[in-house]
Amino acid sequence: MSSLTSRFDSLWRAITMAGIVMGIVGVGGAQTPDPAPLAVARAGFLRSVMTDSQTLTDQYERALAKIEQELAETADYEEARLVQQRRAELKALYLTNDTTLAQNLSFPLLPSQARLIGSAETRGDLITGWRTSGSGAEWANLRLSPGKYYLELEANLVELPSLPGTLVPGRSQPQESAAFDFFEVSLLPGAAENRRSFELRLSHDDTTFESLKIGPVNFTRSLVTLRLMAASGYPGNLLRLRNLRLVPATVEAPTITSPAAAGPSLEDLKKSMNETLAAVQKPILDSYLESLRQFSTGNSALKDAAEAESKRLLKLMENSRGQAAGPLRILVNNGGLNGFEDLDGARFVADAGNRGDRFLIEHEGRTLNIRLMWVQCAPVDDLAAGRQFSKHFDLGESDVTPLGRAAQEFTAGYLEGKALRVLVRPGKDKDGIAHALVFLPEIGLFQNVLVDQGLAAVMPPKERRGMMENGLYDSLLEREQAARRQKPAPGAWGISEAANR
């Protein structure tokens, strides 16, 4: 019993630190409003506390549940009751639907930190100047706790006075309302669902700001880029926005998971399922291998293909032991990418010679220089390749080197520290570089990301082997056309003369 009590005390000392911090920042109590800089700093501190402690607190909550059950099983009901009481106190640290806490956790979208688009401009704490269609403000790489948020802001829309007897063109006539779109700037899954449209109405005068609440939007990643964009231009109006912020929709209490009931564990069930599947598959695979051996010995024209297929199948059987076949594994093993060397768990290696489409990777102690298949980023030191890139995008030659450096920095920042799945095509080019497809978990083909950002041109391959390679390349072409049509256009398409005609 002393060991349980000791574990309980150490856990409780740790979790009560969250309550002390919440008391310091004054959650739930009456407060005197802070000056704006202090309010921003306080909100950032509280967000950091909540984000960093939520997972740990959830782990403590689960541990307390287990201790409570162990105490009950030993008939120590008094100690079990105390643990239950302290679990309830822990839950109280994370209040649900608490307006004051939600406001303290709000994330300010400061005008000074926005990238302004079109005619939008800042004047102190205001964003104004919405004269042209597509004007907007963008906040890049915001570090948020995943969850649901509302956009809250204050707006003032009034008509600009015109001189008596002056004929005002139709497009410059004052409007009675203004339409906006607020959305996450990303092509990753789920981002398209975070687009919200809203409308502002004329204000009574130029001093009255209307409060609006838009959303909610649901962020599944900790780094997000957000954009607020006018659906049209309003040259006949004075339109001002202020106090933009993201406010959590709710503050969820940690989920409490009861100890698992007696019986087979999930791992036991997975192991049993895999063993059953292996037993069913084995005679089928053995028969197929035997057919391949007959092809290899009886037909010299099919020998190489049959041996490659045998190796692929044996590797599939080895890799599939004890694990499910994910989408990429199915793609590699059954989709026509035969012959590629599969480097699972490779890492990007920082090097001065890396480029946007060419870089070093390391896998199991081996370093390899690879070039991304089917795409070309702007070079930083190759005039011939630079002319090819500028022709593809219809750019001036002076634009190539800056885009090359941008691609170089983007690739390094995007891949560094991530586990990569690299499929390397056999052989090397004249420079001794291997050509490869690079995949990231939950993202997919990295070539797609470069094309979506307007940082790489899709180049026709010298050869395509198999249905899956054709499908991947055709998808790149479609994404390039979509990036070219996007408004505002990304990367090189944004300064391309052809794309802006």
Disulfide bonds with the S-S distance in Angstrom:
none
